Amino acid sequence: MNEKSRNPFLSEKAYSGNNAQMYDAAGNPVYVYDANQVMTVRGTINKTFILFGLLAIGALAPFVMLAYGINPLPAAIACAIAGFVCVIVAGFSKKNAMYLAPAYALFEGVFISSVSMYVEVAYGNGTGIVLQAVMGTLLTFGVCLALYRFRIIKVTERFKSIVIASMMAVVTYYLIAFLFSWLGGITPFHHGNSLMSIGFSLFLIVLAAANLLMDFSFIEEGSKNNLPKYMEWYSSMGLLITLVWLYLEILRLLSKLQSRN
């Protein structure tokens, strides 16, 4: 793996083997590890399901707040910041991912639920726009998993290079757009519901799906390298980050389409 994943969690450095190295009588390096204490694809999948469950639990919080007359917006902002902190800390302390990943899932549950409630009220008009976004995310995840599992799309070095270059271009665009809107009051083209804005959202959804394929590849490589068991939490957290991004982009696209009606 010569390229890094767009997802900072699923990178070459994170997935390099680190088993105890020893040498045989001939001086050749051999690696010793406990088969019960290494990362597996199945273990990562199981922990991803756990994080999904925690995400769903966190998503209930804004509804409880509304039932008690509490504005969920401050909590959503606080959880967004807390989730970002969890990501940063886990990036530097992978061993603590078993604690940080569940916390991130809960925080993101509160955040995306609050955002979803706002979008449903502002753009839903009884169409179930949030449910559509959830189904779209799950469908995209399933399709990407099948494409990767059956090697219909191969995650080659060229594929990684294209995805990474695209991500860098998007980040650069957002930085420039922010500066122009802040300094000159210019509204970036990705705002609003123009055809160009809708096209940009479609591009981001495709890019997020491509990142899912890369995530699957890096997780598989991590299991082949017999990484420590805690890397399952680290990997599932990274996968959840991509899925949250994908969901928000699909929700944004649907809100743009709905606002054109």
Contacts in CASP RR format, 6 or more apart in sequence:
PFRMAT RR
TARGET T0000
AUTHOR 0000-0000-0000
METHOD contacts of the structure
MODEL  1
MNEKSRNPFLSEKAYSGNNAQMYDAAGNPVYVYDANQVMTVRGTINKTFI
LFGLLAIGALAPFVMLAYGINPLPAAIACAIAGFVCVIVAGFSKKNAMYL
APAYALFEGVFISSVSMYVEVAYGNGTGIVLQAVMGTLLTFGVCLALYRF
RIIKVTERFKSIVIASMMAVVTYYLIAFLFSWLGGITPFHHGNSLMSIGF
SLFLIVLAAANLLMDFSFIEEGSKNNLPKYMEWYSSMGLLITLVWLYLEI
LRLLSKLQSRN
1 12 0 8 1.000
1 15 0 8 1.000
1 218 0 8 1.000
1 221 0 8 1.000
2 12 0 8 1.000
2 157 0 8 1.000
2 160 0 8 1.000
3 12 0 8 1.000
3 157 0 8 1.000
3 160 0 8 1.000
3 161 0 8 1.000
3 164 0 8 1.000
4 11 0 8 1.000
4 12 0 8 1.000
4 13 0 8 1.000
4 164 0 8 1.000
5 11 0 8 1.000
5 160 0 8 1.000
5 164 0 8 1.000
5 211 0 8 1.000
5 214 0 8 1.000
5 215 0 8 1.000
5 218 0 8 1.000
6 163 0 8 1.000
6 164 0 8 1.000
6 167 0 8 1.000
6 211 0 8 1.000
6 214 0 8 1.000
7 211 0 8 1.000
7 214 0 8 1.000
7 215 0 8 1.000
7 218 0 8 1.000
7 238 0 8 1.000
7 239 0 8 1.000
7 241 0 8 1.000
7 242 0 8 1.000
8 87 0 8 1.000
8 91 0 8 1.000
9 87 0 8 1.000
9 90 0 8 1.000
9 91 0 8 1.000
9 234 0 8 1.000
9 235 0 8 1.000
9 237 0 8 1.000
9 238 0 8 1.000
9 241 0 8 1.000
10 214 0 8 1.000
10 215 0 8 1.000
10 218 0 8 1.000
10 219 0 8 1.000
10 235 0 8 1.000
10 238 0 8 1.000
10 239 0 8 1.000
11 218 0 8 1.000
14 91 0 8 1.000
14 94 0 8 1.000
14 218 0 8 1.000
14 231 0 8 1.000
14 234 0 8 1.000
15 218 0 8 1.000
15 221 0 8 1.000
15 222 0 8 1.000
15 225 0 8 1.000
15 227 0 8 1.000
15 231 0 8 1.000
16 225 0 8 1.000
17 222 0 8 1.000
17 225 0 8 1.000
17 226 0 8 1.000
17 227 0 8 1.000
18 227 0 8 1.000
18 228 0 8 1.000
19 31 0 8 1.000
19 32 0 8 1.000
19 33 0 8 1.000
19 38 0 8 1.000
19 226 0 8 1.000
20 31 0 8 1.000
20 32 0 8 1.000
20 33 0 8 1.000
21 29 0 8 1.000
21 30 0 8 1.000
21 31 0 8 1.000
21 32 0 8 1.000
22 29 0 8 1.000
22 30 0 8 1.000
22 31 0 8 1.000
22 32 0 8 1.000
23 29 0 8 1.000
23 30 0 8 1.000
24 30 0 8 1.000
31 226 0 8 1.000
33 226 0 8 1.000
37 228 0 8 1.000
37 229 0 8 1.000
38 223 0 8 1.000
38 226 0 8 1.000
38 227 0 8 1.000
38 228 0 8 1.000
38 229 0 8 1.000
39 222 0 8 1.000
39 223 0 8 1.000
39 226 0 8 1.000
39 227 0 8 1.000
39 228 0 8 1.000
39 229 0 8 1.000
39 231 0 8 1.000
39 232 0 8 1.000
39 235 0 8 1.000
40 223 0 8 1.000
40 232 0 8 1.000
41 219 0 8 1.000
41 220 0 8 1.000
41 223 0 8 1.000
43 232 0 8 1.000
44 219 0 8 1.000
44 223 0 8 1.000
44 232 0 8 1.000
44 235 0 8 1.000
44 236 0 8 1.000
44 239 0 8 1.000
45 236 0 8 1.000
46 232 0 8 1.000
47 101 0 8 1.000
47 232 0 8 1.000
47 233 0 8 1.000
47 235 0 8 1.000
47 236 0 8 1.000
48 236 0 8 1.000
48 239 0 8 1.000
48 240 0 8 1.000
50 102 0 8 1.000
50 236 0 8 1.000
51 101 0 8 1.000
51 102 0 8 1.000
51 104 0 8 1.000
51 105 0 8 1.000
51 236 0 8 1.000
51 237 0 8 1.000
51 240 0 8 1.000
52 105 0 8 1.000
52 240 0 8 1.000
53 105 0 8 1.000
54 102 0 8 1.000
54 105 0 8 1.000
54 106 0 8 1.000
54 109 0 8 1.000
55 105 0 8 1.000
55 106 0 8 1.000
55 108 0 8 1.000
55 109 0 8 1.000
55 112 0 8 1.000
55 240 0 8 1.000
56 109 0 8 1.000
57 106 0 8 1.000
57 109 0 8 1.000
58 105 0 8 1.000
58 106 0 8 1.000
58 109 0 8 1.000
58 110 0 8 1.000
58 113 0 8 1.000
59 109 0 8 1.000
59 110 0 8 1.000
59 112 0 8 1.000
59 113 0 8 1.000
59 116 0 8 1.000
60 113 0 8 1.000
61 72 0 8 1.000
61 75 0 8 1.000
61 109 0 8 1.000
61 110 0 8 1.000
61 113 0 8 1.000
62 72 0 8 1.000
62 75 0 8 1.000
62 76 0 8 1.000
62 110 0 8 1.000
62 113 0 8 1.000
62 114 0 8 1.000
62 117 0 8 1.000
63 113 0 8 1.000
63 117 0 8 1.000
65 71 0 8 1.000
65 72 0 8 1.000
65 75 0 8 1.000
66 72 0 8 1.000
66 117 0 8 1.000
72 110 0 8 1.000
72 113 0 8 1.000
72 114 0 8 1.000
72 117 0 8 1.000
73 114 0 8 1.000
75 110 0 8 1.000
75 114 0 8 1.000
76 110 0 8 1.000
76 111 0 8 1.000
76 113 0 8 1.000
76 114 0 8 1.000
76 115 0 8 1.000
79 106 0 8 1.000
79 107 0 8 1.000
79 108 0 8 1.000
79 109 0 8 1.000
79 110 0 8 1.000
79 111 0 8 1.000
80 107 0 8 1.000
80 111 0 8 1.000
82 103 0 8 1.000
82 107 0 8 1.000
83 103 0 8 1.000
83 104 0 8 1.000
83 107 0 8 1.000
83 108 0 8 1.000
83 111 0 8 1.000
86 100 0 8 1.000
86 101 0 8 1.000
86 103 0 8 1.000
86 104 0 8 1.000
86 107 0 8 1.000
87 104 0 8 1.000
87 237 0 8 1.000
87 241 0 8 1.000
89 96 0 8 1.000
89 100 0 8 1.000
90 96 0 8 1.000
90 97 0 8 1.000
90 100 0 8 1.000
90 101 0 8 1.000
90 104 0 8 1.000
90 234 0 8 1.000
90 237 0 8 1.000
91 234 0 8 1.000
93 100 0 8 1.000
94 230 0 8 1.000
94 231 0 8 1.000
94 234 0 8 1.000
95 228 0 8 1.000
95 230 0 8 1.000
97 230 0 8 1.000
97 231 0 8 1.000
97 233 0 8 1.000
97 234 0 8 1.000
97 237 0 8 1.000
98 230 0 8 1.000
98 233 0 8 1.000
100 233 0 8 1.000
100 237 0 8 1.000
101 233 0 8 1.000
101 234 0 8 1.000
101 236 0 8 1.000
101 237 0 8 1.000
101 240 0 8 1.000
104 237 0 8 1.000
104 240 0 8 1.000
104 241 0 8 1.000
105 237 0 8 1.000
105 240 0 8 1.000
108 240 0 8 1.000
108 244 0 8 1.000
112 244 0 8 1.000
112 247 0 8 1.000
112 248 0 8 1.000
115 248 0 8 1.000
115 251 0 8 1.000
116 130 0 8 1.000
116 133 0 8 1.000
116 251 0 8 1.000
117 130 0 8 1.000
119 129 0 8 1.000
119 130 0 8 1.000
119 251 0 8 1.000
119 255 0 8 1.000
120 126 0 8 1.000
120 128 0 8 1.000
120 129 0 8 1.000
120 130 0 8 1.000
122 255 0 8 1.000
123 129 0 8 1.000
123 254 0 8 1.000
123 255 0 8 1.000
123 258 0 8 1.000
123 259 0 8 1.000
124 130 0 8 1.000
124 255 0 8 1.000
124 258 0 8 1.000
125 258 0 8 1.000
125 261 0 8 1.000
127 258 0 8 1.000
129 251 0 8 1.000
129 254 0 8 1.000
129 255 0 8 1.000
129 258 0 8 1.000
130 251 0 8 1.000
132 254 0 8 1.000
133 247 0 8 1.000
133 250 0 8 1.000
133 251 0 8 1.000
133 254 0 8 1.000
134 247 0 8 1.000
136 250 0 8 1.000
137 243 0 8 1.000
137 246 0 8 1.000
137 247 0 8 1.000
137 250 0 8 1.000
140 205 0 8 1.000
140 208 0 8 1.000
140 209 0 8 1.000
140 212 0 8 1.000
140 246 0 8 1.000
140 250 0 8 1.000
141 212 0 8 1.000
141 243 0 8 1.000
141 246 0 8 1.000
143 209 0 8 1.000
144 209 0 8 1.000
144 212 0 8 1.000
144 213 0 8 1.000
144 216 0 8 1.000
145 212 0 8 1.000
145 216 0 8 1.000
146 152 0 8 1.000
147 153 0 8 1.000
147 213 0 8 1.000
148 155 0 8 1.000
148 213 0 8 1.000
148 216 0 8 1.000
148 217 0 8 1.000
153 159 0 8 1.000
153 213 0 8 1.000
155 213 0 8 1.000
155 214 0 8 1.000
155 216 0 8 1.000
155 217 0 8 1.000
159 210 0 8 1.000
159 213 0 8 1.000
159 214 0 8 1.000
160 214 0 8 1.000
163 207 0 8 1.000
163 210 0 8 1.000
163 211 0 8 1.000
163 214 0 8 1.000
166 207 0 8 1.000
166 210 0 8 1.000
167 207 0 8 1.000
167 211 0 8 1.000
170 204 0 8 1.000
170 207 0 8 1.000
177 188 0 8 1.000
177 190 0 8 1.000
180 186 0 8 1.000
180 188 0 8 1.000
181 187 0 8 1.000
181 188 0 8 1.000
189 196 0 8 1.000
189 197 0 8 1.000
189 200 0 8 1.000
190 197 0 8 1.000
190 200 0 8 1.000
190 201 0 8 1.000
191 197 0 8 1.000
192 256 0 8 1.000
192 259 0 8 1.000
193 256 0 8 1.000
193 257 0 8 1.000
193 259 0 8 1.000
193 260 0 8 1.000
197 256 0 8 1.000
198 253 0 8 1.000
198 256 0 8 1.000
198 257 0 8 1.000
201 249 0 8 1.000
201 252 0 8 1.000
201 253 0 8 1.000
201 256 0 8 1.000
202 253 0 8 1.000
204 249 0 8 1.000
205 246 0 8 1.000
205 249 0 8 1.000
205 250 0 8 1.000
205 253 0 8 1.000
208 242 0 8 1.000
208 245 0 8 1.000
208 246 0 8 1.000
208 249 0 8 1.000
209 246 0 8 1.000
211 242 0 8 1.000
211 245 0 8 1.000
212 239 0 8 1.000
212 242 0 8 1.000
212 243 0 8 1.000
212 246 0 8 1.000
215 238 0 8 1.000
215 239 0 8 1.000
215 242 0 8 1.000
218 235 0 8 1.000
219 235 0 8 1.000
219 239 0 8 1.000
222 231 0 8 1.000
222 235 0 8 1.000
END
